């Protein structure tokens, strides 16, 4: 519904339509709602215990709530381990599979400072090991550049394979 409304709003601004027919649109009550759940303690422990190049990204997303579009442009300047915070002040949009940094987030509420737990602070202290420059990306792609959509997807799929090989139930 939101997408249709935005498309018609664009058509109105381009003088193709005079009104937005999606405004009065109502969705059937029989549409199942999409339920999301947080990761269990067991799943979080598996992430912590499975070394992989995607583990840093998984840890940050799991323990801070950052989205992929907020994680990809994240720099070490944005993380204050002493204050236990991550400053979310930019995002990345994928345009034809290539990352484009935006100096804003999807919504105004997206510009925020996230408090992170001691477990994540300890992990990042150990993981960073003091070997970074402040403007370096926290989760870089090839050649220390922003990760493309396909690069992130390949990294993530590889991590899921490792997790499944280590913890999957292959008894059937």
C-alpha positions in Angstrom: 0.0 0.0 0.0 2.8 2.4 0.9 4.6 1.7 -2.4 1.5 2.2 -4.4 0.8 5.5 -2.6 4.4 6.7 -3.3 4.1 5.8 -7.0 0.9 7.7 -7.4 2.3 10.7 -5.4 5.1 10.8 -7.9 2.6 10.7 -10.8 0.8 13.6 -9.2 4.0 15.7 -8.8 4.8 14.9 -12.5 1.2 16.0 -13.4 0.3 12.6 -14.8 -2.6 12.2 -12.3 -4.7 14.6 -10.4 -5.4 12.5 -7.4 -4.0 9.5 -5.6 -6.3 6.5 -5.8 -4.1 4.6 -3.2 -5.1 7.0 -0.4 -8.5 5.3 0.1 -7.1 1.8 -0.5 -7.7 -0.7 2.3 -6.0 -4.1 2.6 -8.0 -7.2 3.4 -7.9 -8.2 7.0 -7.1 -11.8 6.0 -3.6 -10.9 4.9 -1.3 -12.7 7.4 1.0 -10.3 9.3 4.7 -10.8 9.1 6.0 -11.7 12.5 9.6 -11.1 13.4 11.4 -12.5 16.4 14.7 -11.7 18.1 17.5 -14.2 18.0 17.5 -16.7 20.8 20.4 -16.9 23.3 21.5 -20.1 21.6 21.6 -18.5 18.2 23.5 -15.5 19.5 26.0 -17.8 21.1 26.5 -19.6 17.8 27.2 -16.3 16.1 29.8 -15.4 18.7 31.4 -18.9 18.5 31.7 -19.1 14.6 34.7 -17.2 13.2 34.0 -15.8 9.8 34.6 -12.5 8.0 30.8 -11.8 8.4 30.9 -12.3 12.2 31.7 -8.6 12.9 28.7 -7.5 10.8 26.5 -10.2 12.5 27.5 -9.1 16.0 27.0 -5.4 15.3 23.6 -6.0 13.7 22.5 -8.5 16.4 23.6 -6.4 19.4 22.9 -2.9 18.2 19.9 -3.3 15.9 21.7 -1.6 12.9 20.3 -2.5 9.5 22.5 -3.5 6.6 22.2 -0.1 5.0 23.4 1.5 8.2 26.2 -1.0 8.8 27.9 -0.9 5.4 28.9 2.8 5.6 29.8 2.6 9.3 33.3 3.9 10.2 35.4 3.5 13.3 34.7 7.2 14.0 31.1 6.3 14.5 31.9 3.8 17.3 32.8 5.0 20.8 33.7 1.9 22.8 34.4 4.0 25.9 30.9 5.4 25.9 29.4 2.1 24.6 27.7 3.8 21.7 27.4 3.7 17.9 26.4 6.9 16.1 24.1 6.2 13.2 24.4 9.3 10.9 24.4 7.9 7.4 23.1 5.0 5.3 23.7 3.4 2.0 21.3 2.8 -0.8 22.0 0.3 -3.5 21.6 1.7 -7.0 22.0 -0.9 -9.6 23.7 -3.1 -7.1 26.3 -0.4 -6.2 26.4 1.3 -2.9 25.7 5.1 -2.7 26.2 6.7 0.7 23.5 9.1 1.9 24.3 11.6 4.7 20.9 10.7 6.3 18.9 7.6 7.2 15.6 6.2 6.0 13.7 8.2 8.6 14.5 11.1 10.9 14.3 8.7 13.8 17.0 6.7 12.1 19.6 9.4 12.9 20.4 8.2 16.4 23.0 7.1 19.0 22.7 3.4 19.9 23.9 2.2 23.3 25.7 -1.2 22.9 26.1 -3.9 25.5 29.5 -4.7 27.2 29.6 -8.0 25.3 29.7 -6.2 22.0 32.2 -3.6 23.3 34.5 -6.5 24.4 34.1 -8.3 21.1 34.9 -5.1 19.1 37.9 -4.3 21.3 39.3 -7.8 20.7 38.2 -7.9 17.0 39.6 -4.4 16.2 42.8 -5.0 18.1 43.7 -1.4 17.7 44.5 -1.9 14.0 42.4 0.7 12.2 42.2 4.2 11.0 39.3 6.4 12.3 37.8 6.8 8.8 38.2 3.2 7.9 35.0 1.2 7.2 34.1 -1.3 10.0 32.9 -3.9 7.5 34.7 -3.1 4.3 34.3 -4.8 1.0 37.1 -5.6 -1.5 40.0 -3.1 -1.5 38.6 -1.5 1.7 35.7 0.0 -0.2 31.9 0.0 0.5 30.5 -3.4 0.0 28.2 -3.9 -3.0 24.9 -5.6 -2.6 26.1 -8.8 -4.2 29.3 -8.8 -2.1 27.3 -8.5 1.1 24.9 -11.2 0.0 27.8 -13.6 -0.9 29.5 -12.9 2.4 26.3 -13.5 4.3 25.5 -16.7 2.4 28.9 -18.0 3.2 28.5 -17.2 6.9 25.1 -19.0 6.9 26.7 -22.0 5.3 29.4 -22.1 8.0 26.8 -21.8 10.7 24.7 -24.6 9.2 27.7 -26.9 8.7 28.7 -26.3 12.4 25.2 -26.4 14.0 22.8 -27.8 11.4 20.8 -30.9 12.0 21.7 -33.4 9.2 20.0 -36.4 10.9 17.2 -36.6 8.3 
